[in-house]
Amino acid sequence: MSLEHSYRDIAERSARRGALDGQPLTPPDPYAMPSALLCWWVLTGQGLRLAEALMAAPRGKPSPLSIRGHAGGRFVKRVLDIIVAAATLVVLAPILLATALLIAVSLGRPVLFAHERVGRKGHRFRCFKFRTMVTDAEARLAEVLARDPALAAEWQETRKLRNDPRVTRLGLVLRRTSIDELPQLLNVLRGDMSCVGPRPVTADELGRYGDAAEAYLAARPGLTGLWQVSGRSALSYQARVALDGLYAARRSLLLDIVILLRTIPALFRTQESA
């Protein structure tokens, strides 16, 4: 088993048991191993100390520019968000237009799906995505959950279904390639979201975050984040919550850059395993 998987396994088992026997590990490079950060967050939440060296910048690398509590850092992050989002929209315009046309022809209107999410400081906003489900998705969900107790339990635990019957064939392709999330670039330009941050969650989900909710509300939700490059949907719900809280508590421009650089390889790994 690789060191990467070892840290993830420790965090997963610790989250399930609520405790861990033995001493926590100290990885050599927190910016190179997101699952080690996950391990740190879970262990710290249980009152176990982890050597401070975990959160120090690796030797030979510049110290991360902290965003937490620094107006200058937040301003730089916002400027970078606008530049990256605008440039990406221009470059991917043909894909966006082609996707919108395919949805309109095969599924009909609306092309976009907007659902309320909770952002920084509790700000509510409409999060945009390309529509991947049938028109009567909410009614269909109620029927499916009432008919299948196993699916109802899965929904209650993760707020999603791994094999969701409401998702269309085109929707499956859009989700596996993450094309369905590209309209969130508009949310970034509007200031609702950031390029990097915690997952955008509903108010109902945030109620399950417990002590991590305060840290989550300190940052704008992101198009990508630690959860994206650490296993995405393969992670348990508890692990995703832990990564959201960890990013919000330790965010920096250096960490953002590392996450952005790792997002595309992470997407390819997701497609290969789909």
N, C-alpha and C positions, 0 to 999 in steps of 0.2 A: 504494500500500500504506500502511495506517495505521501510526502509530508503535507501537501495540500489537502488530500483526502483525509489525512489523520486529524488535522485541525477541524475540518468540517464534521467528522464523525464525533469528535469530542464535544463540539458545540451542540450537535443534534442530540446526542445521548444525555448531555447535561440539561438541555431544555426539556426533554421528556421526563427525566427523573427528578429534576428540581435540585439536584446536588451532584457533586463529583468527588470521588475519592482520589487522594493524591495531590500532587502539586501541579498548578497550571504551568503550561509551557511558555517560553518566550521566543517568538520567531525572530529571525535576524532582520527581516525587512518587511514592515507592515504594509508598505505601499505596493509590494510585489505579491502579497498573499492576502486577498480579501477574506478568505475563510479564517485566517488567523485573527483578523479584526473581529470577525463574528465570534470566535472563541473568546476573545478578550471581553466583548460586551456581555455575553452570557455569563461568564464566570464572575465578572465584576458585579453584575446584577444579583448574584447569589452571595455577595460578601467576600468573595475570594480575591486576594490581591495578586496582581500580575506586575512583574517588574516594569518600572517606568520606561526602561529602554525600549519597550514595545512601541511606544508612541513617539519616540525620538526619530529624527530624520536619519536615514542610513548614512554611514560614513562615505565621504567623497561626493555627497549630493547636497544641493542647497536646501536650507531649512524651508519647510512649507510656509507660504504666506497665509496666515490664518484669516478666515472670513468671520469667525465668531466674534461678535462684539466690536468689529472694526468697520467703520463706515467706508474707509478707503478700500478695503478688501471687497466689501459688498458692491461698491461702485464699479470696480474693475470687473468683477464677476458679471454684473449686469451688462456692461458694455460688451464683454465677450459673448454673452448670451445673444445679444441683438445681432452682432456681426455673424456669429456661427449660424443662427437660425435663418437670417436673411439670405446668407450665401447658400445654405443648404436648400432653401426653398427655390432659389433660382436654378441651381444645378439639377435638382430633382423635379423641376416643373413638368417635363414630359411624362415622367412616371406618375406624378400626381394627377395630371389630366387624363392619362390613359386609364388609371384606376377608377377615377370618377365616372368615366364613360362606361367602363365595364359594369360597374355597380348599377348605373342608371338603366342600362340595357337588360341586364340579367335579373336584377332584384327590384328595379323601379326606385322611386323616391321614397324617403330621403336618401341622399348619398352619404351624408355625414350623420353620425350619432353623437349626441351631446348628453353627458350625464354629470350631475353635480358632484363636485369633489371639494375637499377641504384643503386650503393652502396655508401659506405662512400667516401666523397670528390668527388662525381660524377663519381667514377669508374664504368665502364660498365662491366657486366659479364653475362654469360649464366647460368640462374637459372634452375636447373634440377627438373623434376617431372616425375612420371610414367604417361604414356600416358593414358588419359581417354576419348579422343574424337575420332571421325572418322578421317580418313586420310586426307580428303579434308576439314578440319575444317574452314580454313580461307575463302575459296570460299563459303562454306555453310553459314557462318555467313553473308557474304555480301548479299546472296539471302534472308535470313530470315529477316534481317533488312530492306531491300528494300520492302519486302512484308507486313511487319507488323509494322505500325507506333508506336504502343504501346511498342513493343519490342525495336524499335530503340530509343525511348525516355528513356527506362530503361537502355539500354546500354550506352547512352550518359551521364546519370546521375551517374551510378555506375561502369561502365566498366565491367559489368558482367550481366548474365541473370540468374534469380532464377530458371527457368525451361528451361535450355539450351538444345535445340533439338540436338545439336552436341554431347552431352555426351552419351556414351554407357551405357548399363545396368551394366557391370562390372565397368565402370567408376564412376557410381553413388555410388556403394558400396565403392570404393576406396576413393572417396571424403568425404563421410559421416564418414568414419573411419579415415580420414586424412592419410591413408597409401600412397596416391599419393604424399605426400610431403616428405616422408622419404628420397628419393634421395638427398634432399637438405643438408643432413648430409655431402655429398661430398663437397658441397659448403662451409660448415663450416670448413672442414679440409683444403680446399684450401685457406681460409682466405677471401672469398667473403662475407660470412655471419657469423652471430653469433648464438648461441643457443637462445638468447633472444634479441629482437630488434624491430624496426618498420617493417611493412610489406614490402617485396620487391616489388617495383613498377616500371612501365615503365617510360620512359622519358616523354611520353605524359601525364601520370598521375601526374608526379611530377610538370608539368607545371600548374596544377590546385591547388597545395598546397599553393600558395601565400606566405605569410610571414612565414608559417611553413616549407617551403622548406629548408631554411638555417639550421634549427635545425635538420631536417631529414637527411641531408647530413653529419651531424657530427657523425653519428653512423652507424655501420654496420647493414644491415637488418637482421631480426631474423626468426628462425623457429617458434617461438612463441613470444607473446608480450602482452601488455595491451589489444590490440584489441581482442586477442584470448580468454582471460579470462574475458572479459567484455561484451560478447554477440556475438562475431564473426560476422557471416553474418547477424544476426538479427539487427545489428547496421546500422544506416544510413551512407552514404558515408562521410558526414561531420563529424560525430562522429569518424569514423575510422581515418580520417585525423588528427583530434584533438588529438586522443590518440597517434598517431605516433609522432607528434610534442612534445607532453608532455613527452613521454618516453625519447626522444632524449635530451630534455632540463633538465630532472631531474634524469637521469639514475644513478644507483648505484648498487653495488654488492648485497646489501641486497634486493633491489627491484627485481633484477634478480632472486634471490633465491625464493622469494615469488611467482613470476610469474611462475617459473618452477614447484613449488609445487602445483599450482592451475591449471596447464595446463591439466593434466589427468582428474580431475573431470569435467573440462570445456568440454573436448571431450565427456565424457559420457553424459553430459547434452545435447550436440548437437545431439548425436545419438538418444537420447530418444525423442527429439522434431522433428526429421527428419521424 
